[in-house]
Amino acid sequence: MDTKIKEYIIHSLAQGKSKEEMYTYLLNQNYTVDAIQANFYLVTSEKDKEDTHKRTIRIILTIAAILVG
């Protein structure tokens, strides 16, 4: 995967840019739709893994608090 696309997507998501804005900019930079989609999927799947991990920890801590109480 192209690290420039990945870094741009991560930075843009942090700034709150829409998916359309990102695609428009990257297409104007002569990247293909397939390359953009692959990197977008990679970035969003990494974020989903982080969210799942945080959610799992929260559930474990809640159950532990209930058992201690």
C-alpha angles and dihedrals in degrees: 000000000000110000092204091060092044093050091047092051093048091048093046093049089052088053092049097245117163123249090245092056091051093048092048093051094046093046089052087053088059098253117145123245090240092055092047093048093048092051093043090053091048093052095045093046090053089052091049090053090053092049091049091050092050091047092051092052091049091052093049092049092048092051090047091051091051092050093048091048 
